Amino acid sequence: MKYSVLLMFVLLLFSCHAKKEVAKKNVLIICIDDLRPELNAFGATYIKSPNIDQLVALGVSFNQHYVNSPSCGPSRYTFLTGQYGVQYRGDSNEALFSRAEEMDSGGEKIAPSMPEWFKKNGYTTVSVGKVSHHPGGRGGKDWNNDSVIEMPNAWDKHLMPVAEWETPRGAMHGLSYGKTRDSNDRDVFETVDGLDTSYPDGWIAEEGLRQLETLASSKKPFFLAIGLIKPHLPFGVPKKYLDLYDNVTFPSIPHPEKPEGITTWHNSNEFMNYNRWGKDPREDGDFALELRKYYAACVSYADKHVGDILKKLKETGADKNTIVVLWGDHGWHLGEHAIWGKHSLFEESLRSPLIICNPEMTRKGEKIDDIVESLDVFPTLSDMCQLPKPEFVNGNSLYPLMKSKETKKRAAVAYTAEATTIRTDKYRFTQHKNGAVELYDHIHDGEETKNIANQNPEIVKELKQLLNDKLGGEAFNWNK
């Protein structure tokens, strides 16, 4: 009897140990819209971002992470599919919907997206807020049509709490207490002395916490993505976050002049379409500083939600087996090159934060300076979760780099409908649809202010070939 009890105890221990060994890691992705790497942990000590800073301290941050397009839709396409998607470059923010239409047409086999890949491999997949381009992942006039799905087969649930904004479209550009972009209140910034739920992100975060608690209690592994809208325009934020920047000194705007020659400079139309009370930050320094403080306040507002999410993850106990990714979908000009907004192919539009925290890793707080791309995240997470390798993606797993910090030459590609660019450790090369080219020497001109293409035809030729190779020969295909 004594030996049988001992044997049962040993078998029980072995069973528990074996179960622990094969348990799949969960994935929690936090997407933040229009988040440039102007954060305390990235060197901007005047920004109040304690929760993101803590995630940097626990994980690995990529100081030279570049998105593959400077707009919400195509950038999220590359992140969520691991493919460049240059064939949809003319579709602007509708890239994922165009992909969905091709899937519905029964044409050429479309490779699975990242959440679909995890779903196929036994994960429960849930999105909350703005993960794909439309918050909630649906189309139609108000982005709430259940028959028009942005990412078919991807999510078990794709949720967007709308509260008093009534529709996902209304919430996307919402100001306080239900005011939408279609109303008369189109102010470029606003503050109210209210709760976090004064603005849509408060509701997104609360729903994300509910889903996280539910998923953590399940026996199945989960793939949860929570998408926050701020600091996207308009810069509406509860007053307590703006108060954080009372008496804070901001550095002057670097290279605020409009660049000479043919570049991807634009007139900041998205920004200029908001009510600015007759002011132009390109001419009014006080107004520019006020805008920068409102943007910073929106970053701190998003940071607070990041903290709430990470706190809930720890409370559930799932933090011990969950990989956390924080990703900014692109950067945002705050006056650099006389641009207020995104959409350019300058550094400010294309560089954004990427932080990956794996609870098993011992090298916490590492900051990696290698150039990486958004489409590397899909194969990285597959690698870290020991899923089959997605051979169909264009990106590469960053997991070996995270483990060994072994550096190698990398390059990042990005595109718009009118131009294509590549960033290497030394240069940025850009070619326009009309044939014009730009070349910037990042060793001596990190601000990208002096186009040296005419003086360096051999470098232009070399980078043009590298760019075209990276995009499978499609870099200069302007058919769409």
Secondary structure, 3 states (H helix, E strand, C coil): CHHHHHHHHHHHHHHHHHHHHHCCCEEEEEEECCCCCCCHHHCCCCCCCHHHHHHHHHCEEEEEEECCCCCHHHHHHHHHHCCCCHHHHHHHHHHHHHHHHHHHHCCCCCCCCHHHHHHHCCCEEEEEECCCCCCCCEECCCCCEEEEECCCCCCCEEECCCHHHCCHHHHHCCCHHHCCCCCCCCECEEEECCCHHHCHHHHHHHHHHHHHHHHHCCCCCEEEEEEECCCCCCEEEEHHHHHHHCCCCCCCCCCCCCCCCCCCCCCCHHHHCCECCCCCCCCCHHHHHHHHHHHHHHHHHHHHHHHHHHHHHHHHCHHHHEEEEEEECCCCEECHHHCEECCCCCHHHHECCEEEECCCCCCCCEEEEEEEEHHHHHHHHHHHCCCCCCCCCCCCCCHHHHHHCCCCCCCEEEECCCEEEEECCCEEEEEECCCCEEEEECCCCCCCCCCCCCCCHHHHHHHHHHHHHHCCCCCCCCCC
